[in-house]
Amino acid sequence: MTVHAEDEMDDDDLRVLDVERAVLVGRIVDRQRDARTREWKYVVRGQDLDGNAVGVVGKLSSAGRLVIITTYRE
């Protein structure tokens, strides 16, 4: 998880478990190519533990792991 994503989580009062649930039960709603790095980013819409809508933007690292770029409440 990036520092930016952690800051956004704090701003929106989200916990790690909220973001984890959003990714696990959510859907990929958009795929975007980063203009600078040309890497694909994925926008996921899901729900936090309380059932509220949450957005998560992430990408796959070269090691095949998900890197959370940002999070937000919808």
BADOPA-299506 format. One record per residue (C-alpha): residue number from 1; residue in one letter; x, y, z. Coordinates in steps of 0.001 Angstrom, whole numbers, always signed. Layout:
+-------+-------+---------+---------+---------+
| rovex | bavex |       x |       y |       z |
+-------+-------+---------+---------+---------+
|   NUM |     a |       X |       Y |       Z |
...
+-------+-------+---------+---------+---------+
//
This chain:
+-------+-------+---------+---------+---------+
| rovex | bavex |       x |       y |       z |
+-------+-------+---------+---------+---------+
|     1 |     m |      +0 |      +0 |      +0 |
|     2 |     t |   +1389 |   +3394 |    -934 |
|     3 |     v |   +1742 |   +6253 |   +1543 |
|     4 |     h |    -830 |   +8154 |    -517 |
|     5 |     a |   -3344 |   +5314 |    -104 |
|     6 |     e |   -2738 |   +5250 |   +3657 |
|     7 |     d |   -3310 |   +9019 |   +3848 |
|     8 |     e |   -6543 |   +8708 |   +1872 |
|     9 |     m |   -7690 |   +5867 |   +4132 |
|    10 |     d |   -7132 |   +8076 |   +7172 |
|    11 |     d |   -8971 |  +10995 |   +5533 |
|    12 |     d |  -11996 |   +8782 |   +4779 |
|    13 |     d |  -11880 |   +6877 |   +8083 |
|    14 |     l |  -11214 |   +3552 |   +6341 |
|    15 |     r |   -9398 |    +623 |   +7903 |
|    16 |     v |   -7189 |   -1935 |   +6183 |
|    17 |     l |   -9940 |   -4535 |   +6607 |
|    18 |     d |  -12401 |   -2199 |   +4831 |
|    19 |     v |  -10080 |   -1907 |   +1839 |
|    20 |     e |   -9358 |   -5634 |   +1860 |
|    21 |     r |  -13074 |   -6442 |   +1828 |
|    22 |     a |  -13731 |   -3954 |    -979 |
|    23 |     v |  -11094 |   -5648 |   -3139 |
|    24 |     l |  -12200 |   -9192 |   -2301 |
|    25 |     v |  -15948 |   -8710 |   -2855 |
|    26 |     g |  -15836 |   -5814 |   -5316 |
|    27 |     r |  -15636 |   -5664 |   -9083 |
|    28 |     i |  -13126 |   -4169 |  -11476 |
|    29 |     v |  -15058 |   -1325 |  -13086 |
|    30 |     d |  -12290 |    +332 |  -15094 |
|    31 |     r |   -8785 |    -272 |  -16373 |
|    32 |     q |   -6520 |   +2696 |  -17096 |
|    33 |     r |   -3010 |   +2932 |  -18510 |
|    34 |     d |    -681 |   +5202 |  -16549 |
|    35 |     a |    +550 |   +7925 |  -18912 |
|    36 |     r |   +4040 |   +8028 |  -17409 |
|    37 |     t |   +4841 |   +4380 |  -16630 |
|    38 |     r |   +2462 |   +2752 |  -19168 |
|    39 |     e |   +1420 |    +275 |  -16437 |
|    40 |     w |   -2195 |    -767 |  -16094 |
|    41 |     k |   -4165 |    +498 |  -13091 |
|    42 |     y |   -7425 |   -1094 |  -12018 |
|    43 |     v |  -10382 |    +662 |  -10392 |
|    44 |     v |  -12346 |   -1614 |   -8053 |
|    45 |     r |  -15696 |    -756 |   -6512 |
|    46 |     g |  -16708 |   -2681 |   -3436 |
|    47 |     q |  -18063 |   -2304 |     +73 |
|    48 |     d |  -16429 |   -1764 |   +3438 |
|    49 |     l |  -17297 |   -3859 |   +6500 |
|    50 |     d |  -20330 |   -1632 |   +7171 |
|    51 |     g |  -21668 |   -2018 |   +3619 |
|    52 |     n |  -20657 |   +1475 |   +2435 |
|    53 |     a |  -19344 |   +1961 |   -1117 |
|    54 |     v |  -15554 |   +2133 |   -1394 |
|    55 |     g |  -13278 |   +2644 |   -4393 |
|    56 |     v |   -9781 |   +1216 |   -4629 |
|    57 |     v |   -7207 |   +1881 |   -7352 |
|    58 |     g |   -4378 |    -596 |   -7642 |
|    59 |     k |   -1807 |   -2084 |   -9959 |
|    60 |     l |    +153 |   -5301 |  -10161 |
|    61 |     s |   +3825 |   -5067 |   -9235 |
|    62 |     s |   +6561 |   -6786 |  -11230 |
|    63 |     a |   +6428 |   -9524 |   -8563 |
|    64 |     g |   +2718 |  -10058 |   -9264 |
|    65 |     r |   +1489 |   -8456 |   -6041 |
|    66 |     l |   -1328 |   -5922 |   -5781 |
|    67 |     v |    -166 |   -2407 |   -4906 |
|    68 |     i |   -2951 |    -162 |   -3589 |
|    69 |     i |   -2424 |   +3308 |   -5085 |
|    70 |     t |   -5394 |   +5088 |   -3545 |
|    71 |     t |   -8694 |   +4503 |   -1796 |
|    72 |     y |  -11840 |   +6583 |   -1447 |
|    73 |     r |  -15414 |   +6520 |    -243 |
|    74 |     e |  -17962 |   +6743 |   -3016 |
+-------+-------+---------+---------+---------+
//
